[in-house]
Amino acid sequence: MDAMTIGKLARKADVNVETIRYYERRGLIECPRERRGAYRVYPVETASLVRSIKRAQSLGFSLKEIKELMSLRLDEEAMCGDVLTRTEKKIAEIDEKLRSLRAVKKQLVRLASACRETTPASECPILEAFEGGGKSFRVHEEKWVRGNE
């Protein structure tokens, strides 16, 4: 088989047909010119390209970044170092997200530790922290600490 319809391509690449169309609109894959009757047909290698795009997305790259990386492969002057630079930038972004998530987790753990299951929801320190930007959490934290001493 040397070409396939969009449905066959989607099945072979393990994506939805709308994903193929979206990638076309974003310029990640070419809209096929060849037709079989009323159907556009895609070259077989498009399936591996779509799978590559999905793998890059699973590694945290945006479609814009993936398109830039793919263009490097076609650029005769581009070097592996160009790809490495973009990858290191992505690693730094992920590190920052991890730091941020750890900080959020720390705050949630503190809020959860201040919560007592028998306290009415109207006095819940977690909900009050949402309303007061964490200010009321400190008040409740002190009250809970004093109350449990």
NUVEXVO-904631 format. One line per 5 residues: number of its first residue (from 1); their letters; for each residue x, y, z of N, C-alpha, C. Coordinates in steps of 0.02 Angstrom, whole numbers, plus 32768, in hexadecimal, padded with zeros to 4 digits. Each point is the difference from the previous one (the first is absolute). Layout:
NUM) A) X/Y/Z/X/Y/Z/X/Y/Z | ...
! end
This chain:
1) MDAMT) 802B/7FC5/8000/7FD5/803B/8000/802D/803E/8000 | 7FF7/802B/7FCE/802B/803A/7FFA/7FDE/8041/8016 | 7FC0/8000/800F/7FDD/803B/8017/7FC3/7FEB/8027 | 7FE6/802D/8029/7FC6/7FEF/8029/7FD3/803C/800A | 7FC0/7FF1/800D/7FD0/8035/800F/800C/801A/8046
6) IGKLA) 7FDE/8036/8011/800A/801E/8041/7FEC/7FD0/8039 | 7FCB/7FDA/7FF4/7FEA/7FD0/8033/8034/7FCA/800D | 801C/7FE5/7FCA/8035/7FCD/8007/803E/801D/8021 | 8011/803D/7FEC/8039/8022/801E/7FF6/8008/804C | 7FC5/8017/8012/7FF1/800A/8047/8006/7FBF/8027
11) RKADV) 7FE5/7FCA/7FE4/8006/7FBE/8022/8048/7FEA/8005 | 8025/8007/7FCA/8046/7FEA/7FFF/802B/8029/8031 | 7FF0/8041/8006/8026/802B/802E/7FE3/8000/8046 | 7FC8/7FDE/800A/7FDF/7FFB/8040/7FEB/8045/801B | 7FE0/8027/7FD4/7FE5/8041/8013/7FBB/8006/7FE1
16) NVETI) 7FDE/8036/8012/7FBE/800F/7FE5/8008/8023/7FBC | 7FD0/7FF9/7FD5/8000/8022/7FBF/8007/804B/8009 | 7FDF/801B/8033/8004/8048/800D/8048/8016/8012 | 8026/7FD3/801E/8046/800F/800F/8027/800A/7FBF | 7FF4/7FD5/7FD0/8021/8007/7FBF/7FEE/8044/7FE1
21) RYYER) 7FC0/8010/8000/7FEB/803F/7FE2/801E/803C/8026 | 8004/7FFB/8042/801D/8035/8028/804A/8009/7FF0 | 8024/7FC9/7FFB/8047/8003/7FEE/8009/8020/7FBB | 7FD3/7FF2/7FD3/8003/8020/7FBE/7FF7/804B/8007 | 7FCD/8015/8025/7FF3/8048/8009/803B/8023/8020
26) RGLIE) 8022/7FDE/802E/803A/801D/8023/8040/7FFC/7FD7 | 7FFD/7FDF/7FC6/803A/7FFC/7FD4/8033/7FCB/8015 | 7FEB/7FD1/802A/802D/7FCB/8016/8005/7FC8/7FCC | 7FC9/7FF3/7FDE/8000/7FD0/7FC9/7FE1/8022/7FC4 | 8015/7FEA/7FC6/7FE6/801E/7FC3/7FBC/7FE4/7FEF
31) CPRER) 7FD6/802C/7FE6/7FBF/7FEB/7FE6/800E/7FDC/7FBE | 7FEA/7FC2/7FF9/8011/7FDB/7FC3/7FE0/801D/7FC2 | 8026/7FFD/7FCA/7FE6/8017/7FBF/7FE2/7FC7/7FD9 | 8019/7FC4/800D/7FE9/7FC6/7FDC/7FB9/7FED/8017 | 7FD8/7FE9/7FD0/7FBC/7FEB/8010/7FF2/7FBC/7FE1
36) RGAYR) 7FD6/7FDC/8022/7FE4/7FC2/7FE6/7FB5/800A/7FFF | 7FE7/8013/7FC7/7FB9/8012/7FFC/7FF5/8040/8027 | 7FD1/7FFE/802F/7FF1/803B/8029/802D/8005/803D | 802A/7FCD/800C/8028/7FFE/803D/8048/8016/7FF4 | 8018/8029/802E/8047/8012/8000/8026/7FC4/801C
41) VYPVE) 803B/7FF4/7FE6/8028/7FC8/8019/8044/8019/8018 | 8015/7FE3/8036/803E/8014/8021/8037/7FCD/7FF2 | 803E/8017/7FFA/8037/7FD1/7FF9/8007/7FD7/8040 | 8017/7FC3/7FFA/8007/7FD2/8039/802B/801F/8037 | 8035/8023/7FED/802E/801C/8032/7FDF/8035/802D
46) TASLV) 7FC5/8019/7FED/7FDE/8031/8029/7FED/7FE2/8044 | 7FF2/7FBF/8002/7FEE/7FE0/8040/803A/8004/8031 | 803D/7FF3/7FEA/8038/8004/802F/800D/8049/8014 | 7FF3/802F/7FD4/8007/8047/8011/7FCD/8013/8037 | 7FC3/7FEA/7FF8/7FCC/800E/8032/8013/7FE1/8043
51) RSIKR) 8018/7FC2/7FFF/8016/7FE0/803F/803A/8026/801F | 802D/801A/7FD7/8038/8027/801A/7FE8/8040/8022 | 7FCF/8020/7FE2/7FE3/803C/801D/7FE1/7FF0/8044 | 7FDB/7FC9/8003/7FE0/7FEC/803F/8035/7FF0/8035 | 8037/7FE0/7FED/8035/7FF1/8031/8020/8041/8019
56) AQSLG) 800B/802F/7FD4/801D/8040/8014/7FD0/8025/8030 | 7FBF/7FFC/7FF2/7FCF/801E/802D/8003/7FDE/8044 | 8007/7FBF/8001/8002/7FDC/8040/803E/8012/8029 | 8033/801B/7FDF/803C/8017/8023/7FFA/8049/8015 | 7FC6/801E/7FF4/7FF4/8044/8018/8008/8037/7FCE
61) FSLKE) 8011/7FEF/7FC2/8008/8034/7FCD/7FBC/8016/7FE6 | 7FF8/8041/7FF5/7FC3/801A/7FE2/8002/7FF3/7FB5 | 7FC7/8007/7FDF/7FFF/7FF7/7FB7/802C/8034/7FDE | 8001/803C/801A/802B/8034/7FE3/804A/7FEB/8006 | 8013/7FE7/803A/8045/7FEB/800A/8011/7FC4/7FD3
66) IKELM) 7FD0/7FD3/7FF9/800A/7FC5/7FD5/800A/8016/7FB8 | 7FD9/802F/7FEA/8007/8019/7FBB/8045/801E/7FF6 | 8018/8026/8032/8043/801E/7FFB/8035/7FC9/7FFE | 7FF9/7FCE/802B/8030/7FC8/8000/8000/7FDB/7FBE | 7FC4/7FF4/7FE4/7FFB/7FDD/7FC1/8021/8029/7FC7
71) SLRLD) 7FFA/8042/8004/801E/8029/7FCB/804C/7FFE/8003 | 801B/7FF2/803C/8049/7FFA/8005/801A/7FC5/7FD9 | 7FD9/7FCA/7FFE/8015/7FC5/7FDB/8007/800F/7FB5 | 7FD8/802F/7FE8/8002/8011/7FB9/8034/8036/7FF0 | 8018/8022/8034/8030/8036/7FF8/8047/7FE2/7FFC
76) EEAMC) 8020/8007/7FC6/8042/7FE3/7FF5/8035/801F/802E | 7FF4/803B/8019/8031/8021/802B/7FF3/7FF2/804A | 7FC8/7FE3/8010/7FF0/7FF2/8046/802B/7FC6/801A | 8010/8005/803F/8029/7FCC/8020/7FDA/7FE1/803A | 8018/7FC7/8016/7FE2/7FDF/803A/8000/802E/803C
81) GDVLT) 8032/802B/8005/8004/8030/8036/7FC4/802E/8002 | 7FE3/800F/7FC5/7FC4/802A/7FFE/7FC5/7FDC/8021 | 7FFC/7FC0/7FF3/7FCB/7FD7/801F/800E/7FFB/804B | 803F/7FF6/8012/8013/7FFA/8046/7FEE/8040/8027 | 800D/8039/7FE2/7FEF/8040/8021/7FB6/8004/8010
86) RTEKK) 7FD7/7FED/7FD0/7FB7/8002/800B/7FEB/7FCD/8035 | 8022/7FC6/7FFF/7FF0/7FCC/8030/8014/8016/8047 | 803A/801F/8006/8016/8019/8042/7FD0/8036/8019 | 7FE7/8029/7FD3/7FCF/8033/8013/7FC1/7FDE/801B | 7FEB/7FCB/7FE0/7FC4/7FDB/8016/800D/7FE1/8044
91) IAEID) 803C/7FE5/800A/8011/7FE3/8041/7FFC/8035/8037 | 801A/803C/7FF2/7FFE/8036/8031/7FB7/8014/800F | 7FD6/8001/7FCD/7FB9/800F/800B/7FDF/7FCB/802C | 8011/7FC2/7FF4/7FE4/7FC9/8028/8018/8005/8048 | 8041/8010/8009/801B/8009/8044/7FDA/8037/8025
96) EKLRS) 7FF2/8037/7FDD/7FDB/8037/8020/7FB9/7FEA/8012 | 7FE0/7FDB/7FD4/7FBC/7FE6/800F/8002/7FD2/803C | 8034/7FD6/8004/8006/7FD2/8039/8009/8027/8041 | 8029/8035/7FFE/800A/802A/803C/7FBD/801E/8015 | 7FDC/8019/7FCF/7FBF/801F/800E/7FCF/7FCD/801C
101) LRAVK) 7FFE/7FC6/7FE3/7FD3/7FCC/8018/8012/7FE9/8047 | 8041/7FFC/800F/8015/7FEE/8044/7FE9/8034/8032 | 8004/8040/7FED/7FE9/8036/802C/7FB5/7FFB/800B | 7FDA/7FF3/7FCB/7FB8/7FF8/8006/7FF0/7FC4/802D | 8024/7FC9/7FF6/7FF4/7FC5/8029/800D/8010/804A
106) KQLVR) 8036/8023/800D/8011/8012/8045/7FC7/8028/8020 | 7FE6/8030/7FDB/7FC8/8029/801A/7FC2/7FD4/800C | 7FF2/7FD3/7FD2/7FC5/7FD4/8008/8008/7FD1/803C | 803D/7FE7/800A/800C/7FD5/8039/7FF5/8026/8041 | 8017/803E/8002/7FF6/802A/803C/7FB5/800C/800B
111) LASAC) 7FDD/8010/7FCA/7FB8/800B/8006/7FDD/7FC1/8017 | 8012/7FC8/7FE3/7FE0/7FC0/8013/800D/7FEF/8048 | 803C/8011/8019/8010/7FEF/8046/7FDA/802D/8030 | 7FE9/803A/7FEA/7FD9/802D/802B/7FB6/7FEF/8000 | 7FEC/7FD5/7FD4/7FBA/7FEF/7FF9/7FED/7FC8/8031
116) RETTP) 7FC7/8008/8020/7FE6/7FCD/802D/7FBE/7FE7/7FE2 | 7FF8/7FC0/7FFA/7FC6/7FE3/7FDE/7FBE/8015/8021 | 8000/800E/8040/7FC2/8010/8024/7FF1/804B/8000 | 802C/8029/7FE4/7FF4/8048/7FFC/7FCB/800D/7FCA | 7FD0/802C/800D/7FCF/8010/7FCC/8023/801D/7FC3
121) ASECP) 7FE5/7FF0/7FC5/801E/8019/7FC2/8003/804C/7FFE | 7FD0/8020/8022/8000/8049/8001/803D/801D/8023 | 8022/7FD6/8029/803C/8016/8024/803E/7FDB/7FE8 | 7FFA/7FDE/7FC8/8038/7FD7/7FE7/803B/802D/7FEE | 803B/7FF3/801D/803A/802A/7FF1/8016/7FFC/7FB7
126) ILEAF) 7FF2/7FC9/7FE0/8012/7FFA/7FB9/7FD6/8030/7FD6 | 7FBF/7FFF/800B/7FD4/802D/7FDA/800D/8048/8012 | 800E/800E/803F/800E/8045/8014/8042/8018/7FE1 | 8030/7FD4/7FF9/803F/8013/7FDF/7FF4/8013/7FB8 | 7FD1/7FDE/7FDF/7FF0/8012/7FBB/7FE4/8047/7FFD
131) EGGGK) 7FD5/8010/802F/7FDF/8041/8001/8030/8038/8013 | 802E/7FF2/802E/802B/8035/8019/8046/7FFD/7FE6 | 800D/7FD9/7FCD/8043/7FFD/7FE4/8034/7FE3/8030 | 7FE9/7FD6/802E/802F/7FE0/802E/8006/8025/8042 | 7FE8/803E/8003/8004/8027/803E/7FDA/7FDE/8038
136) SFRVH) 7FC2/7FEB/7FF0/7FD8/7FE0/8034/801C/7FBC/8013 | 8027/7FE1/7FD4/801F/7FC1/8012/802F/8009/803B | 8027/8035/7FFF/802F/800C/8037/7FDB/800A/8042 | 7FC8/8023/7FFD/7FD9/800A/803D/7FE7/7FBC/8019 | 7FE4/7FD8/7FD4/7FE6/7FBF/8014/8039/7FD2/8015
141) EEKWV) 8039/8005/7FDD/8038/7FD5/8012/8014/800D/8049 | 8003/8041/8013/8011/8010/8044/7FCA/7FE8/8030 | 7FC0/8007/7FED/7FCA/7FEA/802B/8003/7FB4/8009 | 800D/7FDD/7FC9/8002/7FB6/8005/803C/7FEB/802A | 8038/8021/7FF7/803B/7FEF/8027/7FF2/800C/804A
146) RGNE) 7FE5/803D/8010/7FF0/800F/8046/7FCC/7FD0/801B | 7FCE/7FF0/7FD7/7FCA/7FD5/8017/8017/7FB8/800B | 8036/7FEB/7FE1/8016/7FBB/8006/803C/7FF8/802E | 8013/8035/8022/803A/7FFB/802C/7FEC/7FE2/8043
! end
